[in-house]
Amino acid sequence: MEGGSLLRKAFPEHWSFLLGELALYSLVVLILTGVWLTLFFEPEMREVVYAGSYAPLRGVRMSEAFDSTLRISFDVRGGLLMRQTHHWAALVFVAAIGLHMLRIFFTGAFRRPRELNWAIGLTLFVVSLAEGFAGYSLPDDLLSGTGLRIAQGIMLSLPVVGTYVAFFAFGGQYPSHDIITRLYPLHILLLPGALIALVTVHLILVFHLKHTQWRGPGRSNRNVLGKPLVPQFAASSAGLSLTVFGVLVLLAGIAQVNPIWTYGPYRSDVVSTASQPDWYVGFLEGALRMVPPFETNVAGHTLMWNVLLPAVVLPGLLFAVLYVYPFAEQRLTGEWHHEQHLCDRPRERPVRTGLGVAGTVFYGVLLLAGGNDIIAQTFRISVNAITWVLRIALVVAPVLAFLVTRWLCRALTEAERERLSEGVPSGEIRQSVSGGYDSAHEPVESFRPGAPRRPLTGARTGTPSRTPHEPESPGR
């Protein structure tokens, strides 16, 4: 692509296309604040006695990692602000990637020729989960230590190789003194390098391929209408970046997150009550709480199904389905023969939309299950009763969500078809020569993004023809 054509490259204006930029600028904040934090953090598990500014913990034995995190929070000027900005940026980064992937899924923007970019984006999401967990574990506080203990249990659940994997990761029997020093280079070097590489390849493909866009007059598979890269898109993108930076710093200043001093240093014989991980791994916590405890002994090896199934098999199957879905859908619909550059509206693809909503509901039930103890304590309900309700909901709710969503999509499409063919009521009532009454209709003049625009010559004129460059709206 030549320099002049690159500067004139068009980008769609709809807000839903900005979710990817939101993730990008959150990553920039993560890198900047992370570099600053590395200047003060000590990734060591050597035991020291705390003698810093936070009086309630003075004289308490703790790891040097926890001690340095307290020093950043209370003794380094601006340290707590930077720590919380970093944490909020991580939460927004993962959320923005997730929402961006949902937008791509529901609009069908993963179809040819963008299957590779879908796989890259999904890999980016997986790496961001690992990066978030590694950073969450570094302070060595009681909450993150509990998470590491759960991670060690998941490693042990692997058949045959589980003990070797756990021994290698922790550098010895749990609790070892090597896990923090091993997570640190992963968090500040290897995983960020992978994130930056994946984002770079993702952006190169976005520039190389035509951008998807909503359907409308003058828009087709052969063009893209929108703002040119310079100066309109560059200016709006710069404004969004400054907004993201400002909002994250504002959140860090007014909304407390991860107050490790209230948890205290990690001790292997203590578990904090109401322990909750960051939201992006909450579904794993919920899955672990949902599966009843049962195990099997095979050839001298114990298979812990209550850990292996929810923490290893379930996420593995989930991401495998997401990787394969673009290819499977295109094969089933026959769309793999042609490139698709126009976005679908979710209502026009009831099966895909139903599957997406069902998956979201499935995830939501698991996320709720991760806090079943908090729900039980808050509403004075038996935790066992809540667990059983959520177990049933995990099976029933996604099916109901799929059926209701598919029905709703078809109903909305039919209502829109009727609106386009008959027009919208004008508020006038007409009396015919025979004495009957009929309401007058006017042509439709307001349209949502991507909605079919069909010229109407008057009321009740039947189904009019399509406007130029507008593909036929998919059927139910």
LOMI-449755 format. One record per residue (C-alpha): residue in three letters; residue number from 1; z, y, x. Coordinates in steps of 0.05 Angstrom, whole numbers, plus 5000, padded with zeros to 4 digits. Layout:
BEGIN
ala / NUM / Z / Y / X
...
***
This chain:
BEGIN
met / 1 / 5000 / 5000 / 5000
glu / 2 / 4979 / 5067 / 5029
gly / 3 / 5029 / 5124 / 5038
gly / 4 / 4998 / 5167 / 4984
ser / 5 / 4996 / 5111 / 4932
leu / 6 / 5067 / 5091 / 4950
leu / 7 / 5092 / 5161 / 4935
arg / 8 / 5056 / 5159 / 4868
lys / 9 / 5083 / 5091 / 4849
ala / 10 / 5106 / 5094 / 4776
phe / 11 / 5176 / 5073 / 4754
pro / 12 / 5196 / 5064 / 4680
glu / 13 / 5243 / 5115 / 4651
his / 14 / 5285 / 5072 / 4604
trp / 15 / 5359 / 5068 / 4622
ser / 16 / 5360 / 4992 / 4624
phe / 17 / 5318 / 4994 / 4687
leu / 18 / 5373 / 5031 / 4724
leu / 19 / 5422 / 4972 / 4727
gly / 20 / 5392 / 4948 / 4791
glu / 21 / 5401 / 5016 / 4823
leu / 22 / 5473 / 5017 / 4800
ala / 23 / 5484 / 4952 / 4839
leu / 24 / 5448 / 4981 / 4900
tyr / 25 / 5490 / 5044 / 4903
ser / 26 / 5554 / 5004 / 4892
leu / 27 / 5533 / 4962 / 4953
val / 28 / 5525 / 5026 / 4993
val / 29 / 5596 / 5047 / 4975
leu / 30 / 5621 / 4978 / 4993
ile / 31 / 5589 / 4981 / 5062
leu / 32 / 5614 / 5051 / 5077
thr / 33 / 5686 / 5038 / 5055
gly / 34 / 5685 / 4969 / 5087
val / 35 / 5666 / 4997 / 5154
trp / 36 / 5724 / 5046 / 5149
leu / 37 / 5774 / 4992 / 5130
thr / 38 / 5755 / 4947 / 5189
leu / 39 / 5782 / 5001 / 5235
phe / 40 / 5853 / 4989 / 5210
phe / 41 / 5856 / 4918 / 5183
glu / 42 / 5884 / 4862 / 5228
pro / 43 / 5857 / 4793 / 5207
glu / 44 / 5916 / 4754 / 5237
met / 45 / 5966 / 4707 / 5205
arg / 46 / 6017 / 4716 / 5260
glu / 47 / 6084 / 4730 / 5228
val / 48 / 6116 / 4799 / 5236
val / 49 / 6174 / 4837 / 5205
tyr / 50 / 6152 / 4895 / 5162
ala / 51 / 6179 / 4963 / 5182
gly / 52 / 6131 / 5010 / 5147
ser / 53 / 6138 / 5064 / 5093
tyr / 54 / 6145 / 5019 / 5033
ala / 55 / 6220 / 5011 / 5028
pro / 56 / 6226 / 4950 / 4981
leu / 57 / 6191 / 4906 / 5033
arg / 58 / 6225 / 4930 / 5096
gly / 59 / 6253 / 4873 / 5137
val / 60 / 6211 / 4821 / 5100
arg / 61 / 6172 / 4771 / 5143
met / 62 / 6098 / 4772 / 5129
ser / 63 / 6031 / 4759 / 5162
glu / 64 / 5999 / 4813 / 5204
ala / 65 / 5942 / 4815 / 5154
phe / 66 / 5989 / 4834 / 5098
asp / 67 / 6027 / 4883 / 5143
ser / 68 / 5963 / 4919 / 5162
thr / 69 / 5941 / 4923 / 5089
leu / 70 / 6007 / 4956 / 5071
arg / 71 / 5998 / 5004 / 5130
ile / 72 / 5929 / 5022 / 5104
ser / 73 / 5958 / 5034 / 5035
phe / 74 / 6019 / 5075 / 5054
asp / 75 / 6014 / 5101 / 5125
val / 76 / 5940 / 5116 / 5137
arg / 77 / 5917 / 5182 / 5107
gly / 78 / 5868 / 5166 / 5050
gly / 79 / 5878 / 5092 / 5062
leu / 80 / 5898 / 5073 / 4991
leu / 81 / 5840 / 5114 / 4963
met / 82 / 5791 / 5078 / 5008
arg / 83 / 5821 / 5010 / 4992
gln / 84 / 5816 / 5021 / 4918
thr / 85 / 5746 / 5051 / 4922
his / 86 / 5725 / 4989 / 4960
his / 87 / 5755 / 4943 / 4907
trp / 88 / 5726 / 4982 / 4848
ala / 89 / 5658 / 4983 / 4882
ala / 90 / 5662 / 4907 / 4889
leu / 91 / 5678 / 4898 / 4815
val / 92 / 5621 / 4945 / 4794
phe / 93 / 5573 / 4914 / 4843
val / 94 / 5581 / 4844 / 4815
ala / 95 / 5581 / 4870 / 4743
ala / 96 / 5517 / 4910 / 4754
ile / 97 / 5482 / 4849 / 4784
gly / 98 / 5504 / 4807 / 4724
leu / 99 / 5480 / 4859 / 4673
his / 100 / 5415 / 4868 / 4712
met / 101 / 5402 / 4793 / 4709
leu / 102 / 5417 / 4792 / 4634
arg / 103 / 5367 / 4849 / 4624
ile / 104 / 5314 / 4810 / 4662
phe / 105 / 5330 / 4746 / 4624
phe / 106 / 5329 / 4775 / 4554
thr / 107 / 5265 / 4815 / 4566
gly / 108 / 5228 / 4758 / 4601
ala / 109 / 5219 / 4798 / 4665
phe / 110 / 5227 / 4734 / 4705
arg / 111 / 5158 / 4707 / 4688
arg / 112 / 5098 / 4703 / 4733
pro / 113 / 5092 / 4734 / 4785
arg / 114 / 5167 / 4748 / 4790
glu / 115 / 5197 / 4679 / 4793
leu / 116 / 5214 / 4687 / 4867
asn / 117 / 5249 / 4753 / 4854
trp / 118 / 5290 / 4720 / 4799
ala / 119 / 5312 / 4667 / 4848
ile / 120 / 5328 / 4720 / 4900
gly / 121 / 5369 / 4760 / 4850
leu / 122 / 5407 / 4698 / 4828
thr / 123 / 5421 / 4681 / 4900
leu / 124 / 5445 / 4752 / 4910
phe / 125 / 5493 / 4742 / 4853
val / 126 / 5520 / 4677 / 4882
val / 127 / 5529 / 4709 / 4951
ser / 128 / 5565 / 4768 / 4920
leu / 129 / 5614 / 4721 / 4886
ala / 130 / 5629 / 4688 / 4953
glu / 131 / 5635 / 4756 / 4987
gly / 132 / 5682 / 4782 / 4933
phe / 133 / 5727 / 4721 / 4939
ala / 134 / 5729 / 4726 / 5015
gly / 135 / 5750 / 4799 / 5012
tyr / 136 / 5799 / 4786 / 4956
ser / 137 / 5834 / 4734 / 5000
leu / 138 / 5840 / 4775 / 5064
pro / 139 / 5905 / 4814 / 5049
asp / 140 / 5944 / 4749 / 5047
asp / 141 / 5987 / 4771 / 4988
leu / 142 / 6018 / 4724 / 4938
leu / 143 / 5962 / 4731 / 4887
ser / 144 / 5904 / 4719 / 4937
gly / 145 / 5944 / 4664 / 4970
thr / 146 / 5949 / 4628 / 4903
gly / 147 / 5873 / 4634 / 4898
leu / 148 / 5865 / 4604 / 4967
arg / 149 / 5911 / 4547 / 4947
ile / 150 / 5866 / 4534 / 4886
ala / 151 / 5804 / 4537 / 4932
gln / 152 / 5836 / 4485 / 4977
gly / 153 / 5848 / 4440 / 4917
ile / 154 / 5775 / 4447 / 4897
met / 155 / 5754 / 4426 / 4967
leu / 156 / 5800 / 4366 / 4964
ser / 157 / 5768 / 4344 / 4899
leu / 158 / 5701 / 4331 / 4933
pro / 159 / 5692 / 4255 / 4938
val / 160 / 5698 / 4225 / 5008
val / 161 / 5687 / 4290 / 5047
gly / 162 / 5739 / 4333 / 5011
thr / 163 / 5795 / 4326 / 5062
tyr / 164 / 5748 / 4339 / 5120
val / 165 / 5720 / 4402 / 5086
ala / 166 / 5789 / 4429 / 5072
phe / 167 / 5813 / 4413 / 5143
phe / 168 / 5753 / 4447 / 5173
ala / 169 / 5758 / 4510 / 5129
phe / 170 / 5832 / 4520 / 5138
gly / 171 / 5835 / 4496 / 5210
gly / 172 / 5889 / 4444 / 5197
gln / 173 / 5937 / 4421 / 5144
tyr / 174 / 5952 / 4472 / 5089
pro / 175 / 5978 / 4525 / 5098
ser / 176 / 5943 / 4535 / 5164
his / 177 / 5941 / 4599 / 5205
asp / 178 / 5865 / 4602 / 5214
ile / 179 / 5838 / 4615 / 5144
ile / 180 / 5843 / 4691 / 5147
thr / 181 / 5812 / 4696 / 5216
arg / 182 / 5755 / 4652 / 5191
leu / 183 / 5744 / 4690 / 5126
tyr / 184 / 5743 / 4757 / 5162
pro / 185 / 5676 / 4748 / 5199
leu / 186 / 5646 / 4718 / 5136
his / 187 / 5667 / 4780 / 5096
ile / 188 / 5647 / 4834 / 5145
leu / 189 / 5587 / 4803 / 5180
leu / 190 / 5553 / 4740 / 5154
leu / 191 / 5557 / 4751 / 5078
pro / 192 / 5542 / 4826 / 5081
gly / 193 / 5483 / 4810 / 5126
ala / 194 / 5457 / 4760 / 5075
leu / 195 / 5467 / 4812 / 5019
ile / 196 / 5429 / 4866 / 5056
ala / 197 / 5373 / 4817 / 5073
leu / 198 / 5367 / 4793 / 5001
val / 199 / 5368 / 4864 / 4974
thr / 200 / 5314 / 4885 / 5024
val / 201 / 5268 / 4827 / 5005
his / 202 / 5282 / 4841 / 4931
leu / 203 / 5263 / 4914 / 4938
ile / 204 / 5200 / 4897 / 4978
leu / 205 / 5178 / 4851 / 4922
val / 206 / 5193 / 4903 / 4869
phe / 207 / 5149 / 4953 / 4906
his / 208 / 5095 / 4901 / 4919
leu / 209 / 5091 / 4876 / 4848
lys / 210 / 5078 / 4920 / 4788
his / 211 / 5141 / 4941 / 4753
thr / 212 / 5153 / 4912 / 4684
gln / 213 / 5153 / 4961 / 4626
trp / 214 / 5163 / 4964 / 4552
arg / 215 / 5102 / 4958 / 4509
gly / 216 / 5072 / 5020 / 4477
pro / 217 / 5010 / 5062 / 4470
gly / 218 / 4969 / 5062 / 4534
arg / 219 / 5012 / 5008 / 4567
ser / 220 / 4983 / 4941 / 4585
asn / 221 / 4987 / 4886 / 4637
arg / 222 / 4940 / 4927 / 4680
asn / 223 / 4980 / 4991 / 4688
val / 224 / 5050 / 5021 / 4693
leu / 225 / 5069 / 5086 / 4659
gly / 226 / 5130 / 5124 / 4683
lys / 227 / 5156 / 5174 / 4734
pro / 228 / 5124 / 5177 / 4803
leu / 229 / 5168 / 5157 / 4862
val / 230 / 5165 / 5228 / 4890
pro / 231 / 5193 / 5275 / 4866
gln / 232 / 5216 / 5255 / 4796
phe / 233 / 5242 / 5185 / 4808
ala / 234 / 5272 / 5202 / 4876
ala / 235 / 5309 / 5261 / 4845
ser / 236 / 5337 / 5221 / 4787
ser / 237 / 5356 / 5163 / 4832
ala / 238 / 5392 / 5210 / 4880
gly / 239 / 5430 / 5239 / 4821
leu / 240 / 5450 / 5169 / 4798
ser / 241 / 5474 / 5152 / 4868
leu / 242 / 5519 / 5213 / 4871
thr / 243 / 5545 / 5197 / 4801
val / 244 / 5562 / 5126 / 4823
phe / 245 / 5598 / 5151 / 4885
gly / 246 / 5637 / 5202 / 4845
val / 247 / 5657 / 5154 / 4789
leu / 248 / 5680 / 5100 / 4839
val / 249 / 5723 / 5150 / 4877
leu / 250 / 5751 / 5177 / 4812
leu / 251 / 5769 / 5107 / 4789
ala / 252 / 5803 / 5094 / 4856
gly / 253 / 5843 / 5158 / 4848
ile / 254 / 5867 / 5148 / 4776
ala / 255 / 5863 / 5073 / 4761
gln / 256 / 5907 / 5027 / 4803
val / 257 / 5875 / 4961 / 4824
asn / 258 / 5902 / 4903 / 4865
pro / 259 / 5972 / 4931 / 4880
ile / 260 / 5990 / 4879 / 4933
trp / 261 / 6058 / 4909 / 4947
thr / 262 / 6082 / 4888 / 4878
tyr / 263 / 6059 / 4816 / 4892
gly / 264 / 6091 / 4811 / 4961
pro / 265 / 6068 / 4768 / 5020
tyr / 266 / 6043 / 4697 / 5007
arg / 267 / 6091 / 4639 / 5010
ser / 268 / 6067 / 4569 / 4999
asp / 269 / 6128 / 4552 / 4957
val / 270 / 6120 / 4611 / 4909
val / 271 / 6068 / 4625 / 4855
ser / 272 / 6066 / 4692 / 4819
thr / 273 / 6069 / 4690 / 4743
ala / 274 / 6009 / 4712 / 4702
ser / 275 / 5964 / 4704 / 4762
gln / 276 / 5894 / 4728 / 4746
pro / 277 / 5835 / 4731 / 4794
asp / 278 / 5781 / 4784 / 4792
trp / 279 / 5738 / 4777 / 4730
tyr / 280 / 5677 / 4747 / 4764
val / 281 / 5715 / 4683 / 4783
gly / 282 / 5757 / 4683 / 4720
phe / 283 / 5711 / 4632 / 4686
leu / 284 / 5727 / 4581 / 4741
glu / 285 / 5801 / 4592 / 4729
gly / 286 / 5790 / 4582 / 4655
ala / 287 / 5750 / 4519 / 4666
leu / 288 / 5806 / 4490 / 4709
arg / 289 / 5856 / 4504 / 4655
met / 290 / 5813 / 4473 / 4600
val / 291 / 5800 / 4404 / 4628
pro / 292 / 5856 / 4353 / 4615
pro / 293 / 5886 / 4321 / 4678
phe / 294 / 5854 / 4254 / 4693
glu / 295 / 5831 / 4218 / 4755
thr / 296 / 5797 / 4153 / 4777
asn / 297 / 5809 / 4109 / 4838
val / 298 / 5744 / 4081 / 4867
ala / 299 / 5742 / 4040 / 4931
gly / 300 / 5806 / 4071 / 4955
his / 301 / 5783 / 4142 / 4939
thr / 302 / 5814 / 4184 / 4884
leu / 303 / 5767 / 4225 / 4841
met / 304 / 5804 / 4285 / 4811
trp / 305 / 5758 / 4297 / 4750
asn / 306 / 5801 / 4354 / 4723
val / 307 / 5784 / 4394 / 4786
leu / 308 / 5716 / 4366 / 4806
leu / 309 / 5682 / 4375 / 4738
pro / 310 / 5703 / 4447 / 4722
ala / 311 / 5703 / 4476 / 4792
val / 312 / 5644 / 4439 / 4826
val / 313 / 5599 / 4405 / 4775
leu / 314 / 5601 / 4459 / 4721
pro / 315 / 5581 / 4519 / 4764
gly / 316 / 5531 / 4476 / 4801
leu / 317 / 5497 / 4456 / 4737
leu / 318 / 5501 / 4527 / 4710
phe / 319 / 5465 / 4558 / 4769
ala / 320 / 5416 / 4500 / 4774
val / 321 / 5394 / 4514 / 4702
leu / 322 / 5387 / 4588 / 4716
tyr / 323 / 5343 / 4575 / 4777
val / 324 / 5298 / 4527 / 4739
tyr / 325 / 5295 / 4564 / 4672
pro / 326 / 5236 / 4612 / 4688
phe / 327 / 5192 / 4554 / 4707
ala / 328 / 5213 / 4511 / 4649
glu / 329 / 5202 / 4565 / 4596
gln / 330 / 5134 / 4583 / 4623
arg / 331 / 5112 / 4511 / 4623
leu / 332 / 5136 / 4500 / 4552
thr / 333 / 5103 / 4564 / 4526
gly / 334 / 5040 / 4559 / 4568
glu / 335 / 5051 / 4628 / 4598
trp / 336 / 5049 / 4604 / 4670
his / 337 / 4974 / 4612 / 4671
his / 338 / 4976 / 4688 / 4666
glu / 339 / 5016 / 4745 / 4696
gln / 340 / 5065 / 4779 / 4649
his / 341 / 5081 / 4853 / 4662
leu / 342 / 5104 / 4874 / 4593
cys / 343 / 5176 / 4864 / 4572
asp / 344 / 5193 / 4824 / 4510
arg / 345 / 5242 / 4851 / 4460
pro / 346 / 5298 / 4801 / 4451
arg / 347 / 5286 / 4795 / 4376
glu / 348 / 5214 / 4772 / 4389
arg / 349 / 5239 / 4712 / 4429
pro / 350 / 5293 / 4682 / 4383
val / 351 / 5302 / 4617 / 4422
arg / 352 / 5309 / 4650 / 4490
thr / 353 / 5355 / 4704 / 4461
gly / 354 / 5396 / 4651 / 4426
leu / 355 / 5404 / 4612 / 4491
gly / 356 / 5425 / 4675 / 4528
val / 357 / 5477 / 4694 / 4476
ala / 358 / 5502 / 4622 / 4474
gly / 359 / 5511 / 4622 / 4549
thr / 360 / 5547 / 4689 / 4547
val / 361 / 5594 / 4662 / 4493
phe / 362 / 5606 / 4600 / 4535
tyr / 363 / 5625 / 4644 / 4594
gly / 364 / 5669 / 4688 / 4550
val / 365 / 5709 / 4628 / 4524
leu / 366 / 5721 / 4605 / 4595
leu / 367 / 5743 / 4675 / 4615
leu / 368 / 5792 / 4677 / 4557
ala / 369 / 5819 / 4609 / 4578
gly / 370 / 5834 / 4637 / 4646
gly / 371 / 5887 / 4680 / 4613
asn / 372 / 5914 / 4631 / 4562
asp / 373 / 5985 / 4640 / 4588
ile / 374 / 5981 / 4716 / 4581
ile / 375 / 5952 / 4709 / 4511
ala / 376 / 6008 / 4661 / 4492
gln / 377 / 6062 / 4706 / 4519
thr / 378 / 6033 / 4769 / 4487
phe / 379 / 6023 / 4740 / 4417
arg / 380 / 6081 / 4691 / 4418
ile / 381 / 6036 / 4631 / 4409
ser / 382 / 6041 / 4562 / 4440
val / 383 / 5999 / 4558 / 4503
asn / 384 / 5980 / 4486 / 4485
ala / 385 / 5954 / 4509 / 4417
ile / 386 / 5912 / 4563 / 4450
thr / 387 / 5884 / 4514 / 4500
trp / 388 / 5863 / 4466 / 4445
val / 389 / 5832 / 4523 / 4404
leu / 390 / 5792 / 4545 / 4465
arg / 391 / 5770 / 4474 / 4480
ile / 392 / 5741 / 4468 / 4411
ala / 393 / 5711 / 4538 / 4415
leu / 394 / 5678 / 4520 / 4482
val / 395 / 5637 / 4467 / 4445
val / 396 / 5628 / 4499 / 4376
ala / 397 / 5622 / 4574 / 4391
pro / 398 / 5559 / 4571 / 4435
val / 399 / 5523 / 4528 / 4383
leu / 400 / 5542 / 4577 / 4327
ala / 401 / 5523 / 4636 / 4371
phe / 402 / 5454 / 4605 / 4383
leu / 403 / 5441 / 4592 / 4309
val / 404 / 5465 / 4660 / 4286
thr / 405 / 5427 / 4697 / 4341
arg / 406 / 5362 / 4659 / 4326
trp / 407 / 5369 / 4674 / 4252
leu / 408 / 5385 / 4747 / 4265
cys / 409 / 5325 / 4755 / 4311
arg / 410 / 5278 / 4726 / 4259
ala / 411 / 5309 / 4769 / 4204
leu / 412 / 5300 / 4832 / 4246
thr / 413 / 5228 / 4815 / 4262
glu / 414 / 5212 / 4802 / 4189
ala / 415 / 5246 / 4867 / 4167
glu / 416 / 5207 / 4905 / 4219
arg / 417 / 5142 / 4873 / 4197
glu / 418 / 5157 / 4894 / 4126
arg / 419 / 5174 / 4964 / 4148
leu / 420 / 5109 / 4971 / 4186
ser / 421 / 5066 / 4945 / 4130
glu / 422 / 5099 / 4983 / 4073
gly / 423 / 5125 / 5045 / 4109
val / 424 / 5193 / 5078 / 4100
pro / 425 / 5218 / 5104 / 4033
ser / 426 / 5204 / 5178 / 4024
gly / 427 / 5258 / 5188 / 3971
glu / 428 / 5207 / 5203 / 3917
ile / 429 / 5198 / 5161 / 3853
arg / 430 / 5129 / 5158 / 3821
gln / 431 / 5113 / 5139 / 3750
ser / 432 / 5049 / 5102 / 3737
val / 433 / 5002 / 5112 / 3678
ser / 434 / 5029 / 5050 / 3645
gly / 435 / 5100 / 5078 / 3649
gly / 436 / 5126 / 5038 / 3708
tyr / 437 / 5163 / 5067 / 3767
asp / 438 / 5151 / 5058 / 3841
ser / 439 / 5182 / 5088 / 3903
ala / 440 / 5136 / 5126 / 3950
his / 441 / 5131 / 5107 / 4023
glu / 442 / 5110 / 5144 / 4085
pro / 443 / 5080 / 5119 / 4150
val / 444 / 5130 / 5099 / 4205
glu / 445 / 5136 / 5153 / 4257
ser / 446 / 5197 / 5134 / 4299
phe / 447 / 5196 / 5073 / 4343
arg / 448 / 5245 / 5039 / 4390
pro / 449 / 5223 / 5023 / 4461
gly / 450 / 5175 / 4965 / 4461
ala / 451 / 5168 / 4964 / 4385
pro / 452 / 5098 / 4951 / 4358
arg / 453 / 5063 / 5015 / 4336
arg / 454 / 5012 / 5003 / 4282
pro / 455 / 4976 / 5062 / 4248
leu / 456 / 4992 / 5066 / 4174
thr / 457 / 4944 / 5101 / 4127
gly / 458 / 4992 / 5103 / 4068
ala / 459 / 5042 / 5063 / 4028
arg / 460 / 5031 / 4990 / 4015
thr / 461 / 4966 / 4985 / 4055
gly / 462 / 4980 / 4915 / 4081
thr / 463 / 4983 / 4897 / 4154
pro / 464 / 4944 / 4949 / 4194
ser / 465 / 4909 / 4936 / 4260
arg / 466 / 4941 / 4943 / 4328
thr / 467 / 4935 / 5004 / 4371
pro / 468 / 4893 / 4999 / 4434
his / 469 / 4925 / 4964 / 4494
glu / 470 / 4980 / 4935 / 4450
pro / 471 / 4988 / 4859 / 4451
glu / 472 / 5001 / 4821 / 4389
ser / 473 / 5075 / 4817 / 4374
pro / 474 / 5100 / 4745 / 4382
gly / 475 / 5114 / 4708 / 4318
arg / 476 / 5180 / 4680 / 4297
***
